């Protein structure tokens, strides 16, 4: 019994290390483009539409490939899928740094992002599987690691590019971190644990039948639209305001870095709070405040607005925490995570593209910022709903009782 307990502890430690390293890698593939976007565009001679597509690839990949993650985990194992996803990121990150083909650059970027999309969806179910009694604490740890990785990609991509001879080095350097992240998942994949199969497996379509699933997806989609527009374009916004590429990258890093201490603290606070709405509202209100500030003083008060908008981006770890809290089982968590994230990213996909089009059409940032401000307002009503204690399995059971139909059989 002691031997089993020791083995379980070793597995838990390995999973935790794997989660942290993986989380470091969930954003560099997406956000490292932003600080060197002008250089990448010039190198390939990209059109405005292609640039818009490039900045939208993260949300497209997360929408399409994220939906496939639970089914893949049931078929070949959750740890094997995570390991394969990390390796896909390695290949994509390395390949896109050295190709001279615009089309291949887009394809390899999509490959790296597809791997991260599948891993991103499986993280909440891995937490539920291995740490069911510490969801808030472990989510806080891995979302903090995610914020650190995001910040590092924004801050260091330009200095690495300058030091080593160009943007290709700046983007390719993140493949080394992805290789490191793959290491813990090799032994975990060798002794995999499949997501539980039951006579009534909860599917993507089942979650779509619930009010909670729809509300979670809408919240996730609108907050992701904000985040990817911010991380895709704000470095350029500050360059247009008069800052150098390096300083604009530092400002974007300050924005992302603001979320690091908050990501370590707020998810656990949310999980323990008797009224999570207070935490959610306090974070969400920073979006409209920051956008108004950027309209008025984008250059002079840039560090202030970077911090304010950075606080608002903590909506991401908060909604990830709620995914783990709004399902009763790892299987339910995986299904809720897949529907919430893939549908949410599909909603968000138009964000970076639309912001880019509006910026090109108007020649400024007032209209794009105004649109982001308007789209941030529904988050308050959605937060009020998802903050209440309810479970996707219960709502699905209620739907079955009301209609007399059964969930999809597996």
Order of alpha helices (4+ residues) and beta strands (2+ residues): alpha-alpha-alpha-alpha-alpha-alpha-alpha-alpha-alpha-alpha-alpha-alpha-alpha-alpha-alpha-alpha-alpha-alpha-alpha-alpha
